[in-house]
Amino acid sequence: MEKFFKLKERNTNVRTELIAGLTTFVAMAYILAVNPAILSAASMDRGAVFSATAISAGIATLVMALFANLPYALAPGMGLNAFFSLTVCTIMGYSWQFAITAVFVEGILFIILTLLNVREAIISSIPKNIKSAISVGIGFFIAFIGLQNAEIIVSGTTLVELGDITSGPALLAVCGLLITSVLLAYKVKGALLIGIVLTTLLGIPVGLTKVHEGSWLPPSLEPTFWKFAFDEVAAHPVDFIIVCFSFLFVDMFDTVGTLIACATKAGMVEEDGTVQGAKEALLADAVGTTVGAILGTSTVTTVVESSTGIVSGGRTGLTAAAVSILFFLSLFLSPLILSVPLAATTPVLVIVGYFMIGEIRNIDFANPVLGIPAFLTILMMVTSFSISDGIMFGVISYVFIKAFRKEVEDISVTTLILTVLFILKFIIEGISY
């Protein structure tokens, strides 16, 4: 293990990596319940989607572990599954087989783009200040997700407002946050994982932690396996291209943003802004999406919860390997895994957000040319609830400010092409609305 994963070289050990993997898995295990629930709204078989979610996440994360030797985990992306179910299948009225075909084609295109180094070039073209802003933005974003999961922040007359923190999931999450913070203050090893366990146990007497009822055997994949609808695609080629482009675009920049943020926190970004192992990581993402479509789930992507394992000390593919094994085991342990309440993961997501915003010290806010694009990246990522939208606003504003200052020599050709594509995306979305 030491030779294969290069543990000493990255200043880590087996125990730290395994704890990091377990922490990451527990923080993202909710996807196993949420993804089938969302896709079942598109008339997909819920049990089959559960199995497809676990297996595709396990395979993609294992590729990340063995091929890229990086501590990032992959699973069907939240948001992309909502686009799949609500936009493509409900609003546009297409079958889930049509949507899954678009995801499959997107995955193939991603493999090609990755092998041609296109996605790696995109990462390198993003200005350094925006790279730092992406890490900060995702820090706020992941903390915001945690607060929503526990109903500490809820929708209200002011769009969002403080929920009732004196009872229910919100109170459990607040108690868990205090417990986890104290553990970190005392520098307890595995503080994040211990925080999740203690919060879960604390939820038992108040009825928030319940053993999930259901079979301990994996549901069959037959209802969703290889259910492509190329005949429906042939009948609606224009809509298919738009849907496929939407999946491709959002997934690409969600993944890029998450990869940059996680690599920054793990200290895996070179002085010139190059992300270590970017090509291999992106290939794992592309393979995951393709395999996921074959099995019967929406786009598989590198998830922001990977940062929980990194904060816990994960630095190699051994962390990802541990996550992968746990995903495969989850096929037989779903009642136990799904017993962890969302409120128990909130403290970890909030604390990880705290760690990730530290990158803000590397942004030069005194210089508007650099500071404004960075600020817009952070602001739009959180308020639009989209990593890709945050990146788009940051890059577009950077290019326009540089252009008006006649500093075009600072704008690379790739960055300029990205800006044009971003603007076209906004135009296409505006027409569709």
Salt bridges, closest charged atoms under 4 A:
GLU222 OE2 - LYS227 NZ 3.57
ASP285 OD2 - ARG119 NH2 3.17
GLU407 OE1 - LYS402 NZ 2.96
GLU407 OE2 - ARG405 NH2 2.85
ASP410 OD2 - LYS402 NZ 2.84
GLU429 OE2 - LYS425 NZ 2.29
